[in-house]
Amino acid sequence: MVPSGNLFSLPEALPDEEVFEDLLAGPSVRIERILSSGQATPPGTWLDQDDDEWVALLQGEATLEYDDSSRVSLRAGDWVFIPAHTRHRVASTSSDPVCFWLAVHGRLR
């Protein structure tokens, strides 16, 4: 069986939390779909990942914030590369439309 799906499919009811779904995973890379509908990383909480992350926003609008106070605003079609151990957080995501993200995690450099 060949894995397949639709990146823009929505659950019947949107949950209160972000939805993280691994689409494909191997020993050195993981491809993930993320669905956000107004969620943000709690203030003062920073994400610090062991792997590099390349992320594209396929739908919606979002803002990423880095621990040096810089921000990146993303709209549908924008992407960003976040090197491993770059402290960051999701400052905001739109809920109408919901945000569909595609993230690739691994040693990408």
N, C-alpha and C positions, 0 to 999 in steps of 0.2 A: 504494500500500500504506500502510495506517495503522499506525504503530508501536504495539506493544503487548507485554505481558509480564506476569510475575507477580512482585511485589515480594518474595515469600517463597520463591521457588525457590532451591534450594541446588545447588552443584556436586556431582558424584558423590563427590568426596573434598575435604574442606576443606583449603585450602592453609595453609602456615605463616604467610603474610603476609595482611594485610587485602586485600579485593577491592574495587576502585573501578570502578564501571561508570556511564558517562554514559548517561542515559536519553533526554534531550533537550538540545540545546544550540543557542543562537542568539547573535547578536552581543552581547547585553547580559545574558543569563541562561543558567545551566547547571543542570540538575537531575541529581543523581547519587544512585545507590544505593551504600551502603557495607555490606560484610559483615565483621564482626569476630568472632573466636572466641578471646578471651583476649589479644589483642594490646594493646600500649600504646605510646605515643610513648617513645622511649628517654629515660632521665633526662638532664636538662640540655639537651634539644632542645626548641625552641619553634617552633610553627607561627605564621607571620606572613604573612597573605594580603593581596593587593591588593584583593580584593573582600569585600563583606559576605557572611556565611553564615548562613542560617537552617537549623537542623538539627533533625529529629525522630527520636527513638528509637522505632521501631515494635515492637521485641521485644528482650528482654534487659535488662541493667542496665549502666550505664557511669558513669564519673566523669571530668569535665573539670576541669583545673586551669589557673589563670591565673597570670601571672608575678608577681602581687601576693600569691601564696600562697592566694588564695581558691579554693574548689572548688564544683562543682555536681554533685550526684548525680542521675542520670537513670534513670527506669524506663520501661517501655513506655508510650507515649502522651505522654511529656514532650517539650518542645521548648525550644530556646534560640536567641537571636539573638546572633551574634558579629560586631560591627562590624569593618570592614576594619582591619588593623594592630593588632588586639587579640591580644597574644601569649598563646597557649594551647597545651595539650597534652592528649592523651587519657591520663589516669592509669591507667585500668583499663577492661576490658570483660569481660563474662561469656562463658563458652564453652558453658554449658549452662543456659539456652538461648543460642544464638548471638545476636549483636546484628545487627539489621537497622536501618540508618539511612537516612533520606531527607534529602538536603541540597540546598538551593537557593543557588547562588552568583551574585552580581551586585551591581549598585548598587541596593540594596533600601531605602535611606532617602530 
